[in-house]
Amino acid sequence: MNSPLTGTVALVAGATRGAGRQIAVQLGAAGATVYATGRTTRERRSEMDRPETIEETAELVTAAGGTGIAVAVDHLDPEQVRGLVERIDAEQGRLDVLVNDVWGGDPLITWEKPVWEQPLDAGFRMLRLAVDTHIITSHFALPLLIRNPGGLVVEIGDGTKEHNDSEYRLSVFYDLAKVSVNRLGFSQAHELAPHGCTAVSLTPGWLRSEAMLEHYGVTEATWRDAAKTEPHFVMSETPALVGRAVAALAADPDRARWNGQSLDSGGLAQVYGFTDVDGSRPHWARYYEDVVKPGKPADPDGYR
């Protein structure tokens, strides 16, 4: 078994489902010890009101070959985050990888309405979930991470910097949230570089999360059926792809070459050679620019 991350300690903040879950799993598959945090446990659900739990994520990490540790944490609560980091320090004495994937804003989005028609309470709650959680987590976790050179911070967002700088993201609050995550990767890169550590922002492509599969009424086994109503869904990817991207970055001794950059899962798949679970390498960012944006018919040939 290839376990390049044996001895590596990772915190995946927001690991209940979707990208966060598979980032935790793929780090585990490479041998890491992974603290998987979130608000939904087997005892209670968050406002997302979905069935996935952090305990399930931790079990998947362990089954993949790592050590999964589930910790219930509301990352908007500084004292809960402080306690989490103190626990990691007490149990492991180090932190090598921090993945800020906390989101939880889907139920709060109001699409394609101008700011004067947006509900302020929901919009500001979304920003707190998307941005404040990441800053609070970094505030407490980075003093532990910088004890050893080589630490890695990954800010998970939606869209590369290049994409988000040029595209309106269909809601002023959502737009601001996703641009902010890119900027957090850039800013933390400057602060971490003197300590020999690296920070990046990373986006998946069109993610076949649990919620997205439900939205189209398909399963992972039947996902191609969704392309009958949404043709470009043929370029979607499983959350494992972005998970493997994080694992590849964490295992790269030359990861500092990426410091401050805005990266995408498909692009890193080309660099590191990993694939999605079906053996393909979908490159959504390039496909969007070449096919979706110009209004061409869906055609994945050459893009996966």
MARPA-865199 format. One record per residue (C-alpha): residue in one letter; residue number from 1; chain; x, y, z. Coordinates in steps of 0.02 Angstrom, whole numbers. Layout:
N
+---------+-----+--------+--------+--------+--------+
! residuo ! num ! cadena !     xx !     yy !     zz !
+---------+-----+--------+--------+--------+--------+
!       A ! NUM !      A !      X !      Y !      Z !
...
+---------+-----+--------+--------+--------+--------+
END
This chain:
304
+---------+-----+--------+--------+--------+--------+
! residuo ! num ! cadena !     xx !     yy !     zz !
+---------+-----+--------+--------+--------+--------+
!       M !   1 !      A !      0 !      0 !      0 !
!       N !   2 !      A !     64 !    173 !    -46 !
!       S !   3 !      A !     55 !    276 !    113 !
!       P !   4 !      A !    157 !    434 !     84 !
!       L !   5 !      A !     65 !    527 !    223 !
!       T !   6 !      A !     97 !    403 !    363 !
!       G !   7 !      A !    136 !    508 !    517 !
!       T !   8 !      A !     47 !    660 !    444 !
!       V !   9 !      A !    -86 !    741 !    552 !
!       A !  10 !      A !   -227 !    832 !    461 !
!       L !  11 !      A !   -378 !    932 !    512 !
!       V !  12 !      A !   -519 !    939 !    386 !
!       A !  13 !      A !   -638 !   1072 !    449 !
!       G !  14 !      A !   -807 !   1039 !    371 !
!       A !  15 !      A !   -787 !    853 !    332 !
!       T !  16 !      A !   -966 !    795 !    351 !
!       R !  17 !      A !  -1006 !    771 !    167 !
!       G !  18 !      A !   -961 !    822 !    -10 !
!       A !  19 !      A !   -784 !    882 !    -44 !
!       G !  20 !      A !   -736 !    887 !    140 !
!       R !  21 !      A !   -782 !    705 !    168 !
!       Q !  22 !      A !   -680 !    643 !     21 !
!       I !  23 !      A !   -534 !    755 !     61 !
!       A !  24 !      A !   -529 !    672 !    232 !
!       V !  25 !      A !   -547 !    499 !    153 !
!       Q !  26 !      A !   -412 !    524 !     23 !
!       L !  27 !      A !   -291 !    592 !    153 !
!       G !  28 !      A !   -329 !    436 !    253 !
!       A !  29 !      A !   -300 !    327 !    100 !
!       A !  30 !      A !   -125 !    401 !     94 !
!       G !  31 !      A !    -97 !    353 !    277 !
!       A !  32 !      A !   -139 !    514 !    371 !
!       T !  33 !      A !   -220 !    535 !    539 !
!       V !  34 !      A !   -370 !    646 !    503 !
!       Y !  35 !      A !   -477 !    747 !    622 !
!       A !  36 !      A !   -645 !    764 !    534 !
!       T !  37 !      A !   -753 !    903 !    603 !
!       G !  38 !      A !   -929 !    966 !    573 !
!       R !  39 !      A !  -1094 !    998 !    657 !
!       T !  40 !      A !  -1196 !    847 !    603 !
!       T !  41 !      A !  -1174 !    693 !    712 !
!       R !  42 !      A !  -1275 !    535 !    738 !
!       E !  43 !      A !  -1360 !    625 !    883 !
!       R !  44 !      A !  -1405 !    790 !    799 !
!       R !  45 !      A !  -1411 !    877 !    631 !
!       S !  46 !      A !  -1353 !   1050 !    581 !
!       E !  47 !      A !  -1464 !   1175 !    490 !
!       M !  48 !      A !  -1416 !   1085 !    330 !
!       D !  49 !      A !  -1533 !    946 !    390 !
!       R !  50 !      A !  -1445 !    809 !    294 !
!       P !  51 !      A !  -1410 !    630 !    349 !
!       E !  52 !      A !  -1221 !    624 !    325 !
!       T !  53 !      A !  -1122 !    627 !    488 !
!       I !  54 !      A !   -943 !    659 !    542 !
!       E !  55 !      A !   -938 !    486 !    623 !
!       E !  56 !      A !   -969 !    408 !    453 !
!       T !  57 !      A !   -830 !    512 !    380 !
!       A !  58 !      A !   -707 !    457 !    514 !
!       E !  59 !      A !   -754 !    275 !    485 !
!       L !  60 !      A !   -724 !    296 !    298 !
!       V !  61 !      A !   -553 !    374 !    334 !
!       T !  62 !      A !   -504 !    224 !    440 !
!       A !  63 !      A !   -572 !    100 !    313 !
!       A !  64 !      A !   -467 !    185 !    179 !
!       G !  65 !      A !   -308 !    152 !    278 !
!       G !  66 !      A !   -289 !    305 !    389 !
!       T !  67 !      A !   -347 !    349 !    562 !
!       G !  68 !      A !   -510 !    445 !    567 !
!       I !  69 !      A !   -561 !    546 !    719 !
!       A !  70 !      A !   -730 !    631 !    721 !
!       V !  71 !      A !   -750 !    789 !    825 !
!       A !  72 !      A !   -912 !    888 !    833 !
!       V !  73 !      A !   -866 !   1071 !    811 !
!       D !  74 !      A !   -960 !   1229 !    765 !
!       H !  75 !      A !   -820 !   1328 !    682 !
!       L !  76 !      A !   -910 !   1492 !    718 !
!       D !  77 !      A !   -880 !   1462 !    904 !
!       P !  78 !      A !   -701 !   1514 !    946 !
!       E !  79 !      A !   -699 !   1415 !   1108 !
!       Q !  80 !      A !   -750 !   1255 !   1020 !
!       V !  81 !      A !   -612 !   1281 !    892 !
!       R !  82 !      A !   -486 !   1321 !   1028 !
!       G !  83 !      A !   -533 !   1160 !   1116 !
!       L !  84 !      A !   -516 !   1062 !    955 !
!       V !  85 !      A !   -340 !   1124 !    923 !
!       E !  86 !      A !   -290 !   1095 !   1104 !
!       R !  87 !      A !   -351 !    916 !   1086 !
!       I !  88 !      A !   -249 !    890 !    927 !
!       D !  89 !      A !    -96 !    961 !   1014 !
!       A !  90 !      A !   -121 !    849 !   1166 !
!       E !  91 !      A !   -151 !    692 !   1064 !
!       Q !  92 !      A !    -30 !    718 !    918 !
!       G !  93 !      A !     87 !    860 !    964 !
!       R !  94 !      A !     82 !    927 !    786 !
!       L !  95 !      A !    -28 !    979 !    641 !
!       D !  96 !      A !     35 !    959 !    463 !
!       V !  97 !      A !   -117 !    994 !    354 !
!       L !  98 !      A !   -264 !   1110 !    382 !
!       V !  99 !      A !   -408 !   1104 !    258 !
!       N ! 100 !      A !   -536 !   1243 !    279 !
!       D ! 101 !      A !   -690 !   1172 !    195 !
!       V ! 102 !      A !   -827 !   1238 !    308 !
!       W ! 103 !      A !   -976 !   1298 !    206 !
!       G ! 104 !      A !  -1156 !   1254 !    250 !
!       G ! 105 !      A !  -1228 !   1401 !    154 !
!       D ! 106 !      A !  -1332 !   1311 !     23 !
!       P ! 107 !      A !  -1502 !   1336 !    110 !
!       L ! 108 !      A !  -1467 !   1523 !    124 !
!       I ! 109 !      A !  -1433 !   1564 !    -59 !
!       T ! 110 !      A !  -1553 !   1673 !   -156 !
!       W ! 111 !      A !  -1501 !   1660 !   -338 !
!       E ! 112 !      A !  -1511 !   1795 !   -471 !
!       K ! 113 !      A !  -1586 !   1934 !   -366 !
!       P ! 114 !      A !  -1502 !   2104 !   -344 !
!       V ! 115 !      A !  -1432 !   2151 !   -175 !
!       W ! 116 !      A !  -1583 !   2261 !   -133 !
!       E ! 117 !      A !  -1694 !   2107 !   -148 !
!       Q ! 118 !      A !  -1580 !   1993 !    -48 !
!       P ! 119 !      A !  -1630 !   1944 !    129 !
!       L ! 120 !      A !  -1495 !   2022 !    237 !
!       D ! 121 !      A !  -1502 !   1901 !    382 !
!       A ! 122 !      A !  -1479 !   1750 !    269 !
!       G ! 123 !      A !  -1344 !   1835 !    168 !
!       F ! 124 !      A !  -1240 !   1886 !    317 !
!       R ! 125 !      A !  -1262 !   1713 !    394 !
!       M ! 126 !      A !  -1193 !   1639 !    233 !
!       L ! 127 !      A !  -1041 !   1752 !    242 !
!       R ! 128 !      A !  -1010 !   1703 !    422 !
!       L ! 129 !      A !  -1020 !   1519 !    378 !
!       A ! 130 !      A !   -909 !   1537 !    226 !
!       V ! 131 !      A !   -778 !   1661 !    286 !
!       D ! 132 !      A !   -782 !   1686 !    475 !
!       T ! 133 !      A !   -769 !   1498 !    505 !
!       H ! 134 !      A !   -611 !   1487 !    401 !
!       I ! 135 !      A !   -529 !   1635 !    488 !
!       I ! 136 !      A !   -575 !   1572 !    662 !
!       T ! 137 !      A !   -506 !   1400 !    622 !
!       S ! 138 !      A !   -343 !   1468 !    551 !
!       H ! 139 !      A !   -324 !   1586 !    700 !
!       F ! 140 !      A !   -317 !   1441 !    821 !
!       A ! 141 !      A !   -240 !   1305 !    712 !
!       L ! 142 !      A !    -96 !   1394 !    628 !
!       P ! 143 !      A !     11 !   1418 !    785 !
!       L ! 144 !      A !     14 !   1228 !    797 !
!       L ! 145 !      A !     44 !   1204 !    610 !
!       I ! 146 !      A !    194 !   1323 !    602 !
!       R ! 147 !      A !    289 !   1230 !    738 !
!       N ! 148 !      A !    361 !   1124 !    598 !
!       P ! 149 !      A !    412 !   1181 !    423 !
!       G ! 150 !      A !    318 !   1105 !    279 !
!       G ! 151 !      A !    140 !   1131 !    342 !
!       L ! 152 !      A !      0 !   1151 !    216 !
!       V ! 153 !      A !   -161 !   1252 !    221 !
!       V ! 154 !      A !   -294 !   1223 !     88 !
!       E ! 155 !      A !   -440 !   1341 !     70 !
!       I ! 156 !      A !   -581 !   1251 !    -21 !
!       G ! 157 !      A !   -694 !   1363 !   -124 !
!       D ! 158 !      A !   -796 !   1367 !   -283 !
!       G ! 159 !      A !   -707 !   1434 !   -436 !
!       T ! 160 !      A !   -527 !   1484 !   -465 !
!       K ! 161 !      A !   -471 !   1663 !   -439 !
!       E ! 162 !      A !   -465 !   1688 !   -627 !
!       H ! 163 !      A !   -643 !   1626 !   -645 !
!       N ! 164 !      A !   -715 !   1721 !   -497 !
!       D ! 165 !      A !   -629 !   1883 !   -547 !
!       S ! 166 !      A !   -719 !   1881 !   -714 !
!       E ! 167 !      A !   -886 !   1796 !   -678 !
!       Y ! 168 !      A !  -1036 !   1857 !   -579 !
!       R ! 169 !      A !  -1082 !   1714 !   -462 !
!       L ! 170 !      A !  -1270 !   1747 !   -470 !
!       S ! 171 !      A !  -1287 !   1824 !   -296 !
!       V ! 172 !      A !  -1188 !   1964 !   -214 !
!       F ! 173 !      A !  -1170 !   1863 !    -54 !
!       Y ! 174 !      A !  -1118 !   1702 !   -139 !
!       D ! 175 !      A !  -1001 !   1799 !   -253 !
!       L ! 176 !      A !   -917 !   1884 !   -106 !
!       A ! 177 !      A !   -904 !   1721 !     -9 !
!       K ! 178 !      A !   -813 !   1629 !   -147 !
!       V ! 179 !      A !   -697 !   1773 !   -193 !
!       S ! 180 !      A !   -652 !   1788 !     -8 !
!       V ! 181 !      A !   -599 !   1606 !      4 !
!       N ! 182 !      A !   -478 !   1629 !   -141 !
!       R ! 183 !      A !   -407 !   1782 !    -56 !
!       L ! 184 !      A !   -385 !   1691 !    110 !
!       G ! 185 !      A !   -272 !   1566 !     23 !
!       F ! 186 !      A !   -170 !   1708 !    -49 !
!       S ! 187 !      A !   -158 !   1807 !    114 !
!       Q ! 188 !      A !   -113 !   1658 !    222 !
!       A ! 189 !      A !     22 !   1611 !     98 !
!       H ! 190 !      A !    111 !   1773 !    136 !
!       E ! 191 !      A !     96 !   1747 !    322 !
!       L ! 192 !      A !    152 !   1565 !    318 !
!       A ! 193 !      A !    299 !   1580 !    199 !
!       P ! 194 !      A !    423 !   1643 !    331 !
!       H ! 195 !      A !    383 !   1485 !    431 !
!       G ! 196 !      A !    417 !   1368 !    286 !
!       C ! 197 !      A !    233 !   1328 !    263 !
!       T ! 198 !      A !    117 !   1339 !    113 !
!       A ! 199 !      A !    -62 !   1399 !     83 !
!       V ! 200 !      A !   -168 !   1382 !    -73 !
!       S ! 201 !      A !   -348 !   1396 !   -125 !
!       L ! 202 !      A !   -423 !   1248 !   -216 !
!       T ! 203 !      A !   -586 !   1221 !   -309 !
!       P ! 204 !      A !   -666 !   1062 !   -372 !
!       G ! 205 !      A !   -756 !   1061 !   -538 !
!       W ! 206 !      A !   -941 !   1022 !   -553 !
!       L ! 207 !      A !   -954 !    915 !   -397 !
!       R ! 208 !      A !  -1063 !    761 !   -386 !
!       S ! 209 !      A !  -1096 !    785 !   -202 !
!       E ! 210 !      A !  -1233 !    693 !   -111 !
!       A ! 211 !      A !  -1345 !    845 !   -126 !
!       M ! 212 !      A !  -1309 !    870 !   -312 !
!       L ! 213 !      A !  -1351 !    689 !   -351 !
!       E ! 214 !      A !  -1514 !    708 !   -257 !
!       H ! 215 !      A !  -1552 !    870 !   -349 !
!       Y ! 216 !      A !  -1547 !    779 !   -515 !
!       G ! 217 !      A !  -1633 !    623 !   -448 !
!       V ! 218 !      A !  -1486 !    509 !   -487 !
!       T ! 219 !      A !  -1358 !    405 !   -393 !
!       E ! 220 !      A !  -1172 !    388 !   -418 !
!       A ! 221 !      A !  -1209 !    232 !   -520 !
!       T ! 222 !      A !  -1335 !    322 !   -633 !
!       W ! 223 !      A !  -1263 !    498 !   -635 !
!       R ! 224 !      A !  -1248 !    505 !   -824 !
!       D ! 225 !      A !  -1439 !    506 !   -834 !
!       A ! 226 !      A !  -1435 !    685 !   -769 !
!       A ! 227 !      A !  -1349 !    738 !   -931 !
!       K ! 228 !      A !  -1515 !    711 !  -1019 !
!       T ! 229 !      A !  -1582 !    868 !   -935 !
!       E ! 230 !      A !  -1416 !    957 !   -902 !
!       P ! 231 !      A !  -1297 !    907 !  -1042 !
!       H ! 232 !      A !  -1140 !    984 !   -966 !
!       F ! 233 !      A !  -1161 !    872 !   -813 !
!       V ! 234 !      A !  -1065 !    747 !   -919 !
!       M ! 235 !      A !   -910 !    840 !   -858 !
!       S ! 236 !      A !   -951 !    823 !   -673 !
!       E ! 237 !      A !   -830 !    741 !   -553 !
!       T ! 238 !      A !   -841 !    644 !   -390 !
!       P ! 239 !      A !   -780 !    726 !   -230 !
!       A ! 240 !      A !   -637 !    600 !   -233 !
!       L ! 241 !      A !   -549 !    703 !   -366 !
!       V ! 242 !      A !   -526 !    856 !   -257 !
!       G ! 243 !      A !   -484 !    740 !   -112 !
!       R ! 244 !      A !   -344 !    663 !   -213 !
!       A ! 245 !      A !   -286 !    837 !   -260 !
!       V ! 246 !      A !   -265 !    882 !    -77 !
!       A ! 247 !      A !   -176 !    718 !    -41 !
!       A ! 248 !      A !    -58 !    748 !   -188 !
!       L ! 249 !      A !    -16 !    922 !   -125 !
!       A ! 250 !      A !     13 !    858 !     51 !
!       A ! 251 !      A !    130 !    722 !    -13 !
!       D ! 252 !      A !    229 !    838 !   -128 !
!       P ! 253 !      A !    394 !    887 !    -47 !
!       D ! 254 !      A !    399 !   1034 !   -167 !
!       R ! 255 !      A !    224 !   1096 !   -123 !
!       A ! 256 !      A !    291 !   1270 !    -85 !
!       R ! 257 !      A !    298 !   1301 !   -274 !
!       W ! 258 !      A !    108 !   1323 !   -264 !
!       N ! 259 !      A !    111 !   1448 !   -121 !
!       G ! 260 !      A !    -25 !   1580 !   -138 !
!       Q ! 261 !      A !    -96 !   1507 !   -298 !
!       S ! 262 !      A !   -276 !   1471 !   -343 !
!       L ! 263 !      A !   -286 !   1291 !   -403 !
!       D ! 264 !      A !   -418 !   1173 !   -472 !
!       S ! 265 !      A !   -438 !    985 !   -454 !
!       G ! 266 !      A !   -433 !    949 !   -640 !
!       G ! 267 !      A !   -275 !   1050 !   -666 !
!       L ! 268 !      A !   -185 !    962 !   -523 !
!       A ! 269 !      A !   -240 !    793 !   -592 !
!       Q ! 270 !      A !   -143 !    835 !   -750 !
!       V ! 271 !      A !     11 !    881 !   -648 !
!       Y ! 272 !      A !     12 !    739 !   -522 !
!       G ! 273 !      A !    -67 !    603 !   -627 !
!       F ! 274 !      A !   -208 !    551 !   -512 !
!       T ! 275 !      A !   -381 !    512 !   -580 !
!       D ! 276 !      A !   -562 !    514 !   -528 !
!       V ! 277 !      A !   -636 !    349 !   -469 !
!       D ! 278 !      A !   -681 !    299 !   -648 !
!       G ! 279 !      A !   -503 !    323 !   -708 !
!       S ! 280 !      A !   -537 !    486 !   -801 !
!       R ! 281 !      A !   -463 !    659 !   -771 !
!       P ! 282 !      A !   -606 !    782 !   -793 !
!       H ! 283 !      A !   -544 !    960 !   -813 !
!       W ! 284 !      A !   -697 !   1066 !   -781 !
!       A ! 285 !      A !   -609 !   1234 !   -775 !
!       R ! 286 !      A !   -538 !   1214 !   -950 !
!       Y ! 287 !      A !   -701 !   1139 !  -1015 !
!       Y ! 288 !      A !   -801 !   1287 !   -947 !
!       E ! 289 !      A !   -691 !   1413 !  -1036 !
!       D ! 290 !      A !   -683 !   1316 !  -1200 !
!       V ! 291 !      A !   -859 !   1244 !  -1211 !
!       V ! 292 !      A !   -985 !   1313 !  -1084 !
!       K ! 293 !      A !   -939 !   1496 !  -1091 !
!       P ! 294 !      A !   -944 !   1508 !  -1283 !
!       G ! 295 !      A !  -1111 !   1416 !  -1283 !
!       K ! 296 !      A !  -1051 !   1261 !  -1375 !
!       P ! 297 !      A !  -1143 !   1094 !  -1363 !
!       A ! 298 !      A !  -1089 !    978 !  -1223 !
!       D ! 299 !      A !   -943 !    870 !  -1278 !
!       P ! 300 !      A !   -822 !    797 !  -1150 !
!       D ! 301 !      A !   -702 !    731 !  -1282 !
!       G ! 302 !      A !   -528 !    791 !  -1239 !
!       Y ! 303 !      A !   -579 !    857 !  -1069 !
!       R ! 304 !      A !   -592 !    698 !   -967 !
+---------+-----+--------+--------+--------+--------+
END
